[in-house]
Amino acid sequence: MVSWNAKPTVPLADTIDRFVDSFNVQDLDLAMSFFAEDAEYRPGDGTVHRGPAQIRAAFVPIFSGKFGLVTFDEHDRLIDEQQRRAAIRWTCRLDLAPQHTRGTTSVLRWALRARYGSRMRWEGTDIFHFDDELRITGKYTYASFRRPLMLKG
């Protein structure tokens, strides 16, 4: 018997694990597969990206290697399965070594390397909202992106 109100059997924790992994393996298509058609992404810089096309465009610099290799280490998470909400606290690691920059030139990348060396990190938090199918309907990032606290690392 098919239940029309059936909930997905994959818990939110697994969905978040796979979403974070999509960033760490630099797979933009996989990352985008987690978003609902009506999703919104607020990266913490005052902009709002609505729908997959705008969200993808916002993610391209992260996945393209323009600024180097970007990976995330997750430290904490809070999950509310019933309300389909989650929060993760993370460290973003940026590796600016030439082999990770995919041949692009960037004044910003040069300035960052001059100040911090080839590796740096900063911390932030993401709040997620999910629909009934465990697709992301909202991703809200909180960190000081204009002037993040960068540390050698």
C-alpha positions as CSV (number, residue, x, y, z in Angstrom):
1,M,0.0,0.0,0.0
2,V,1.3,3.4,-1.0
3,S,1.0,6.2,1.6
4,W,0.7,9.7,0.0
5,N,2.0,11.3,3.2
6,A,5.1,9.1,3.5
7,K,8.2,10.9,4.8
8,P,11.6,10.2,3.3
9,T,13.5,7.4,5.0
10,V,16.9,9.2,4.8
11,P,17.4,11.2,8.0
12,L,18.5,14.9,7.9
13,A,21.9,14.0,9.3
14,D,22.7,11.8,6.2
15,T,21.4,14.5,3.9
16,I,23.7,17.1,5.5
17,D,26.7,14.7,5.4
18,R,26.2,14.2,1.7
19,F,25.7,17.9,1.1
20,V,28.9,18.9,2.9
21,D,30.7,16.1,1.1
22,S,29.6,17.5,-2.3
23,F,31.6,20.7,-1.4
24,N,34.6,18.8,-0.2
25,V,34.8,16.8,-3.4
26,Q,34.1,19.9,-5.5
27,D,31.0,18.5,-7.2
28,L,28.7,21.4,-8.1
29,D,26.1,19.2,-9.8
30,L,25.9,17.0,-6.7
31,A,25.6,20.1,-4.4
32,M,22.8,21.5,-6.6
33,S,20.9,18.2,-6.5
34,F,20.0,18.9,-2.8
35,F,18.1,22.1,-3.5
36,A,14.4,22.4,-4.1
37,E,13.1,24.5,-7.1
38,D,11.9,27.3,-4.8
39,A,15.0,27.3,-2.6
40,E,16.7,30.5,-1.4
41,Y,20.3,31.0,-0.4
42,R,21.5,33.9,1.7
43,P,25.3,33.8,1.9
44,G,25.6,36.4,4.7
45,D,26.7,39.3,2.5
46,G,23.3,40.8,2.1
47,T,22.4,39.1,-1.2
48,V,19.6,36.6,-1.7
49,H,19.8,34.0,-4.5
50,R,16.5,32.3,-5.4
51,G,16.1,29.2,-7.4
52,P,18.7,26.7,-8.7
53,A,20.1,29.0,-11.4
54,Q,20.9,31.9,-9.1
55,I,22.2,29.5,-6.4
56,R,24.4,27.7,-8.9
57,A,25.8,31.0,-10.1
58,A,26.6,32.0,-6.5
59,F,28.4,28.7,-5.9
60,V,30.5,28.7,-9.1
61,P,33.5,30.6,-7.6
62,I,33.7,28.1,-4.7
63,F,33.7,25.1,-7.0
64,S,35.7,26.6,-9.9
65,G,39.0,26.8,-8.2
66,K,39.1,30.6,-8.8
67,F,40.1,31.2,-5.2
68,G,41.8,27.8,-4.6
69,L,40.6,24.6,-3.0
70,V,37.7,25.2,-0.6
71,T,36.8,22.5,2.0
72,F,34.7,22.4,5.1
73,D,35.3,20.8,8.4
74,E,32.1,20.5,10.4
75,H,32.3,20.9,14.2
76,D,28.8,21.0,15.6
77,R,25.2,20.3,14.3
78,L,21.7,20.7,15.6
79,I,18.9,18.8,13.9
80,D,15.2,19.1,14.3
81,E,13.8,16.2,12.2
82,Q,10.2,17.0,13.0
83,Q,10.5,20.6,11.8
84,R,13.0,19.7,9.1
85,R,15.6,22.2,10.3
86,A,19.3,21.9,10.9
87,A,22.3,24.0,11.8
88,I,26.0,23.3,11.3
89,R,29.0,25.1,12.6
90,W,32.0,24.8,10.3
91,T,35.5,25.9,9.4
92,C,36.1,26.7,5.8
93,R,39.7,26.0,4.7
94,L,41.1,27.7,1.7
95,D,44.2,26.3,0.0
96,L,45.7,28.8,-2.4
97,A,48.6,26.6,-3.6
98,P,49.1,26.9,-7.4
99,Q,48.0,23.3,-8.0
100,H,44.5,24.2,-6.5
101,T,43.8,27.5,-8.4
102,R,43.2,26.0,-11.8
103,G,45.2,28.5,-13.7
104,T,43.2,31.6,-13.0
105,T,44.7,34.9,-11.9
106,S,43.2,37.0,-9.2
107,V,44.4,40.1,-7.4
108,L,42.4,39.0,-4.3
109,R,44.1,35.6,-4.3
110,W,47.5,37.2,-4.6
111,A,46.8,39.6,-1.7
112,L,45.5,36.7,0.5
113,R,48.6,34.7,-0.2
114,A,50.8,37.7,0.5
115,R,49.1,38.2,3.9
116,Y,48.2,34.7,5.0
117,G,50.4,32.3,3.0
118,S,49.0,29.5,0.9
119,R,46.5,28.2,3.5
120,M,43.9,30.0,5.7
121,R,40.6,29.3,7.4
122,W,37.5,31.0,8.9
123,E,34.5,29.8,10.8
124,G,30.8,30.1,10.1
125,T,27.4,28.6,10.6
126,D,24.7,27.4,8.1
127,I,21.0,27.1,9.0
128,F,19.1,24.8,6.7
129,H,15.3,24.5,6.0
130,F,14.1,21.4,4.2
131,D,10.9,20.4,2.4
132,D,9.0,17.1,2.8
133,E,11.4,15.4,0.4
134,L,14.4,16.7,2.3
135,R,15.4,19.1,-0.4
136,I,16.9,22.3,0.8
137,T,14.5,25.2,0.7
138,G,16.6,27.6,2.6
139,K,20.4,27.9,3.3
140,Y,21.4,30.8,5.5
141,T,25.1,31.4,6.1
142,Y,26.5,33.4,8.9
143,A,30.1,34.4,8.9
144,S,32.1,37.6,8.4
145,F,32.7,37.3,4.7
146,R,33.7,40.8,4.0
147,R,36.5,40.6,6.4
148,P,36.6,37.1,7.8
149,L,38.9,36.2,10.6
150,M,41.7,34.5,8.6
151,L,44.3,32.5,10.4
152,K,47.3,30.7,9.0
153,G,46.6,27.1,8.9
